[in-house]
Amino acid sequence: IYTPSFAAAGQLEDITDWAKSLPYFASLSPAHVKTGTYKDHIYGLPFSADASVLIWNKKLFKQAGLDPEKGPTNWAEIEADA
């Protein structure tokens, strides 16, 4: 979140070359890498991804015969509702 401000102030180390040399770099989410990038230089990498918020389309739930007021609360329910 603060990458642009800190990078512009010279408070971060450019880790672009090191990051791109990691064997798993290509498998990282581009959106997550972007949060640690400023002016095409990488200053930070993600260490986890989170899916703590779930939004569902109540209209589509109703059309599918599901309770539109009760969204899924775990992956098993998401799979069952699909």
N, C-alpha and C positions, 0 to 999 in steps of 0.2 A: 504494500500500500504506500509506503513512504520511499520506495526505491527512487523515483525521479528527484525528489527533494534532497535525499542523502547523496545520491550520485552527483547531482549538480553542485553540491557543496564540497565535493571531493572527499566524502567520508566513507566511501565504499571502495573495495578492491575489484578491479575488472577481472572476472574469472572466465571470460569467454573461451579462451583456448583450452583451459583445463576442463571446463564443462563439456565442450564439444568432443573432447578426447575420451570421455567416459563411455564404456561399452554399451550402456543402456540409455545414453542421451536421446537417441532417436525414438525411444519408446515413451519418453516423458510427454505429458500433455502440453501441446503448444500454448494453450491458454494459461496454464500454470507457469510455464517458463516465461511467458510474456510479463507476468506480474513482477518478475525479478529482473526485467530488461529495461534499459533506458538508452535511447539513441543507438540502437543496434549492439549494445554491449550488455553482457550478462553479468549481473552483480549478485544474484541469488537464485537458488533452485528450490523447487518444492520438495518437501520430505514426506508429505502425506496428502491425500485427497479426502474430502469429506462430503457425504451426502446426508447431512442432518436435517435437511428440509425437503419435503415432498409436496408437490402441487399436483392436483388431479383436476380433470375437466368434468365438472358435475353433469353437464349436459350429455357428454358421451357416456358417463357412468349410467345415467338414467336410460339412455337409448340401449345400453347393453343389458338392462335388467338388473343392474347393481344399485345399491343404496347410495344415492349421490351425496348424502350427508355423512357417510362413513367411508373415508378413504382408507387405503391399505396402510398397515402399520409396520409391516416387515416384508422381506423379499419374497417369502412364501405366498403372502397375500397378493403381492404385485403379480407374481407368476400366475396365480389362480385367476385373478381378475383379467389377465391378458387373454 
